[in-house]
């Protein structure tokens, strides 16, 4: 396999508490720590392990977003990606638009495998990978917890509601990573310094001539209702009585 393309997204770090704007127009991002989407980080780690086994030669990390996304691409380079590409835009794009942009990069780079996280932790839409596979007209394997590559095929173990499912897809194809696929490596300072010398290309979204017009409009954003305070019970009998009182039992 000559090339793997890994798609990553810049999101608010999972350790940060999200705050909704007072006018309900969205969440505030001012001053918040931003990171690589954790599922995309798992996808990148899997690509690196494939390369370490000698099963690929080149790993390209791709991100679609504002100029600040270069920080997350540098993290990907520090982890071990060979090259990085930013499709720069200040607009917030929907999954279908992102999939169309990624398809343009796929047609330009011709990877044998595209890896990305099963979903982003900011919107949890779980759509981009499936849409990319459909637009590309290539096989897909989602929610991967194990990947084994063969001659022109990938055997993928998927996490489904009933347990685990193993399928085999022809390559090129799209695979989305689930939580238990691997544990991403810790990036050390020498790798961070080396990443500054690795190639990171930036192209404008406008130059791709892709339809990225939104199809949906967010009407209002609100924080979830606060949970009622918990109560302490002295015995199991009292717990059962409380549950019956609330109609749970």
C-alpha positions, 0 to 999 in steps of 0.5 A: 500500500503506497498511501494512507490519508487520515482526516482529522478535525479540530475540536474543543478538548474533551477535558474542557467544559463547554459553555453555551452563549447567553444568546443561544447562538452556539457555544463559546470557544474563546480561550478554550483549549483545542485538540485533535478529535480523539477518534481521529487521533485513534485513526492516525495512530492506526495508520502509524502502526500500519506504516511501522509494520511496513504496510504503507509508505506515506501518511497524509493528514488532512484537515478542513477548517480555519488557519488555526487548524495548522496546530492540530496538523502539526500534532499529527506530524509530531505523532508521525504523519509524513505530510499534512494538508489544510483546506482553509476556510473560515466557514463552518461546514456541514458533513456533506460539504466536508465529504465533498472536500475530502473527495476532491483531496482523495481524487488528487492524492489517490490514497489506497485507504482513508482513515478517520474517526467514527464521529467528532465529539463536538457535533457527534453527527457520525456522517462524514466517513459514510458520505465520503465512501458513497461519493467516492463509490468505494467500500466502507467499514465503520466503527472499526475495533481491529484492522488487518490488511491483506492483498488489496483487501482490509479485514475489519472487526466492527463494534455493533449493537449485537457484539462484534462483526468482521467484514472484508472490504476491497481497497481503496476504501474508507474505514472509521475508527472506534474507541477500542481500536488502539490507544494513541501514542504520547507525543514527545518534545523531539517529535514536536520539534521535528514536525516543524520541518515536515511539509504542511501545505495550505490550499483555499477552499474556494480553489476547489470549486465545490458546493459547500452551501449549508442545508440546515440552520441552527435555530437555538442552542441550549445547555441541558437541564441541570440534574436534581441533587442526589439523595442518600439512603440508609439501607437497601429497603429504603432504596427500594421504597424510594424507587417504588415511590418514583414509579421506577419499580 
